[in-house]
Amino acid sequence: MIASPVIRTSIQRRPLRTVVAAAAFSLIPLSLLAQTADPSAVAGRVGAQAILLSTLDAKKIQSGAGFQAKLDGKVHLANGTELPSGTVLNGTIASDDMNVSGNAKLVLRFTTAQLKDGKTLPIQAMIVGFDPPANQDDLIGYDVSVPHPNDWVPQTAAVDHLGVIGGVDLHSKIDSQNSGVFVATGKGDVKLGAGSAINLAIATDQPGANTAAGN
């Protein structure tokens, strides 16, 4: 597997977009390693962005607890299903199957999309990017006025985003059962604020009807 270069700089603190090729003039002081994917591992995945509906705090939330995010834009799944903007994605706080070291961590697993007719659609999702809300406490110096668009490409099989927010790294893999692991780099907490934008590579195993979900 061929890995793209690691981006490192210390000029300006800003959230990092998931990219495959590094630009030498980047002003992003964070590090990201995007590993090349086996095509079979990413079959059916498409890019999406969702907004976290409640704050998740590693010190307060337990494994097995649920959380929700809402799609910020229409998503056309590869099986033909259309998820309208505003579709709620359900998730669970899970156990870390990547064995990432850290004193505090939040492991997120998106599991279903809540359809308009009350049914749920099983989904798989890898977190490929994250932008915290502008009012989060530890964001002095971060440019969060507009969340970064989802520029995930099928070649990206894993993401290691160092410093995704202050003192917290993001790790995710396309073949993991979980969507992503947020881990504290020191003795601090991991806290994801309500209103955070989460970029996803999302798919479903369920055959589609080539219609809008819930119609």
SENU-315429 format. One record per residue: residue in one letter; x, y, z of N, C-alpha, C in turn. Coordinates in pm, whole numbers, plus 50000, padded with zeros to 5 digits. Example, Ala and Ser with C-alpha at 12.3 -4.5 7.8 and 13.67 -1.06 7.14 Angstrom:
// residues 2
a513194943150780512304955050780513204967050780/s512854977550708513674989450714512905000350787/
This chain:
// residues 215
m500834988250000500005000050000500885012550000/i500565022049916501365034149902500725045449980/a501505052050063500955062950144501375076350086/s500485086150097500805099550052501665106450156/p502315117750121503185124550216502415129650337/v503125130850449502565136650569502745151750563/i501675159250589501715173850583502125179250718/r503175187150725503615193150850504035207550825/t503515216650907503955230450905503545236851037/s504095248351070503805254451200503505269251186/i502985273251068502765287351044501445292051102/q500385284351083499055288751120498225276951163/r497445278251271496595267451318495265268151248/r494965257951169493665256851102493285242351094/p491975238951085491585225051064492095220050931/l492355207150924492955201150805491925193750723/r491895196050593491045188250504491765175350468/t491005164750443491575152250400492005153450254/v493295151650229493815152650094494715140950066/v494905137949940495795127049903497175132449869/a497255143649800498535149549764498805161649852/a500055163149898500405174449984500855186149900/a500525198149948500995210349883502085216549969/a503205219949910504345224849986504055238250052/f503105245849996502825259050049501695258950150/s501225247250193500105246450286500425253750416/l499405260550472499555267550598498985259550714/i498785246550696498135238450797499195231650883/p499195233851017500245228751101499935215051156/l499015207951095498605195051142499185184451051/s498995171751087499545160751007498435151250968/l498485146650845497485137250797498175127150707/l497875114650729498385104050645497195097250580/a497095097950448495985091850376496515079650302/q496165067650347496665055450285495805051750165/t496455046050065495755042049943494895029749969/a493675029849915492695019449945492705008349842/d492354996249889491974985249802490604988949745/p490434988649611489154992749553487954985349610/s488124972649648487004964949702486564970149838/a487494976549912487164981350046486324993950043/v486385001449934485655014049927484485013449829/a484185001549780483095000249683481795005549743/g481135014349669479855019749713479935031849803/r481125035749846481255047349936481105060449858/v480435069949920480325083349864480575093349976/g480955105449940481225115750039479945121950093/a479965125550221478825132150285479345140550400/q478545150450441478875158450559477655158650651/a477905156650780476835156450879477205165650996/i476195171251060476385180351172475995173251301/l476915172851395476675166251523475595173751601/l474615166351653473455172751716473615174951866/s474565168351929474775170152072476265168952103/t476675174852214478075174252254478415160352307/l479555155052266480045142052313481305144452394/d481305139952519482415142052611482885128552663/a484155125252638484675112052676484585109552826/k484615120252905484555118653051483145116153102/k482155118653017480775117853062479955107152992/i480365102952875479565093652796480145079552806/q479275069652806479695055752821479605048152688/s480405037552677480325028952560478915023252549/g478365023352430477015018652405475985029752396/a476365041852439475445053152431475245057152286/g474095062752257473795066952121474095081652098/f474235085251973474375099251933473775100751795/q473565113151753472975115751622473675127451553/a473655126951422474125137951338473145139451224/k473095151351165472135154151058472875157650930/l472475151250820473125153950692472985168550652/d474095174550613474105188350567474225188150415/g473155184050349473165182850204472645169250161/k472105168750041471565156449983472695146749950/v472465133749974473465123449946472835112749857/h473495109649747473075098949657473955086749682/l473415076549746474165064449773474355056449645/a475385048149645475735040749524474655030749484/n473795026549577472745016949543471515023649485/g471565036949466470455044149408469585051549508/t469775048749637468985055449739469445069949756/e468485078949768468795092949794468445096349938/l469405101650012469155106350148469025121550143/p467855126950173467675141450165468515148850269/s468785161450242469425169950341468565170050468/g469205169050583468485168550708468225154450759/t468545144250679468395130450726469235128250850/v468645122150953469355119551077470135106451067/l471415106951102472255095151109472405091251255/n472125078751285472255073651422473615066951440/g474155068451559475445062251587475535057651731/t476625050451759476875044751892478305047651934/i478485050152063479835050852119480315036552134/a481445033352071481895019552059483235017452129/s483685004952126485005001452176486005002552062/d487245005852095488285008351995488834995351940/d488564992451811489114980451748490444983151679/m490914995851685492214999351627493314999751733/n492924998451859493874998551971494765010951970/v494155022551950494885035151952495205038752096/s496445042152125496835045452261496415059652296/g496035061652421495625074852468494875073852599/n494965084252681494305084252811492805086352800/a492375093752700490945096252679490655094852531/k489545088452499489195086852357487685085652342/l487235089552224485845087652183485855079552055/v485175068352056485095059651938483675060451885/l483515065751764482195067451705481945056851599/r480705051751597480305042151493478925046151442/f478865051251319477575054051257476955040751213/t475665039151240475035026151216473845026651121/t472995036951130471795037451048471455051751007/a470695052850898470085065450859468605064450887/q468055074750950466635074950985465835080650867/l465005072350805464285076450687462955083150722/k462395090350627461175098050652459985089350688/d459965076950639458835068150667458965060950800/g459985064650878460185058551008461095046451008/k461415041350890462325030050880463775034850891/t464675025450913466095028650919466845021150811/l467885027450761468725021550657470105018850718/p470575006350717471905003650772472985010350689/i473935016450756475015023250685476365019450743/q477395021650663478785021150706479365034850676/a480185040050766480745053350743482115054450807/m483075059450731484385062850784484485077950797/i484935082850912485125097250931486415101350860/v486285110550765487445114750686487815129350709/g487035136250791487335150150821486455154950935/f486895165651002486155170651117486445185451134/d485395193451151485515207651183484685210551306/p485295215051416484535218151537483735230851520/p482735232851606481935245151598482765257151641/a482375268951593483135281051620483155284851767/n482185279751846482105283651986482775273752080/q483505263852026484165254252114485335260952186/d485555257152312486445264452401487895265152355/d488405254552292489845253652268490225256952125/l489505266152061489695268451918490295281951885/i490975288451979491595301351949492585299551835/g492405307451730493315306651616492835297751504/y491755289951526491235281251421490255288851333/d490315286251204489365292051108488215282351091/v487105284651162485965275551155484715282751107/s484895293851037483735301450991482905293450891/v483555285350809482875276950712483505263150717/p482725252350744483305238950744483925235450610/h485025228150613485655224050489484755214450413/p484675215650282483895206050205484525192250211/n483735182150186484235168450189484955165550057/d486285164450063487055161549942487645147449946/w486935138350017487365124450019487355118549879/v488365110249851488435103049723488575088149753/p488115079549662488115065149690489485059249716/q490555066249681491905061049708492265061749856/t491495068949935491835070850076491235059750161/a492095051450219491655040050298491775042450447/a492595051950488492785054650630493205069150648/v492805074750761493145088550791493735089250931/d494875095950945495475099151074495655114251077/h494715121051140494675135651139495115140651276/l496335145451282496915149951408496485164151437/g495985166551559495565179951595494265184051530/v493335174751513492065178051450491335188851529/i491455188451662491155199751751492245199851856/g492275210151939493385211652033493605199452121/g494775193152108495135181752191494445168952157/v493815168052039493065156052000493415152251856/d493665139351835493915133951701492715125551656/l492565124151525491535115751465492195104551387/h491725092151409492205080551334490995072751281/s491075068751156489995060651098490545051750989/k489855040350968490255030850864488995025650795/i489095023950663487955019750584487475005750621/d488374997150671488004983450703487674981450851/s487624992450927487254991451068485734990751082/q485244983951185483824984051214483374997851262/n484295005551315483985018751369484205029551263/s483605041151288483735052151193485005060251217/g485415061351343486625068851373486885069551522/v488155072051556488585073051695489185086851716/f488645094351813489205107051855489945104451986/v491235107551991492035104052109492835116052156/a492865118052288493635128952347495125125752338/t495925135652302497365133552290498095135552422/g497405141252521497995143152654497055137952760/k496965145152871496125140952982494735147352977/g494455154852872493195161952862492035153152820/d490885159352803489645152652767489485152752615/v488545144852566488115145352427486665149952428/k486425161452368485095167252368484765172352229/l483715166952171483245170852038481965178852055/g482005191652018480885200452044479725198551949/a478525200852000477335201151914477535211551807/g477175208251684477385217151571478645214151494/s479465204751541480655200751467480255194651333/a481055197451229480825191651097481725179451080/i481115168151046481835155551031481745151350885/n482895150250819482925145250681483045130150682/l482265123750596482145109150596482355103350457/a482835090950454482745082350335481705071850371/i480535072750309479355065350357478835055750251/a478265044550297477685034650207476615026950283/t475825019150210474875009850271475004996450201/d474744985750278474744972250221473384968450164/q472394976650191471014973250153470734977150008/p470174968149928469844971749790468884983449784/g469084992149688468235004249678467145002549575/a466215012049581465095011949487465205023149386/n466385029949386466615041049294465595052249313/t465165054249437464225064849470464715072149593/a464115083549621464455090949741464025083049863/a464885082049964464565074350084463375080350154/g462455071850192461285076150266460125080250178/n460315080350044459215084049954458445071749909/
